[in-house]
């Protein structure tokens, strides 16, 4: 039973590292993506269920369409990281935008390239959880 918490922490850390690395690597690779013109088709805030007392209960939903060759796509990725509600002001419905898309997978796109500072949260938490789990496992073995 005393091995359960170290295992949970370690597995959680590995999961956060895998998830976070995917977000980071996507952000880094997006710097080299091609761009095309797009248009914002939906821009609104939705309640994400967080505490209203913290004032962070709204999540931006920005949906845009774009064409690559003869194919049309829609996406809702604003950036690689956590988007704040201020993006709704910047990306209003009907606005023309530059869309960066993955040339080898044109359905993958973003409005802002690069790894946003918030994309580092999950991998850093993963390292912390993994380290804590390994430390607890090592301490329980003594």
Secondary structure, DSSP 8 states (H G I E B T S, - for coil): -TTHHHHHHHHHHHHHHHHHHHHHHHHHHHTT-EEEEEEEEEEEEEE----GGGT--EEEEEEEEEEETTEEEEE----BS---TTHHHHS-TT-EEEEEEETTEEEEEESS-SB-GGGHHHHHHHHHHHHHHHHHHHHHT-
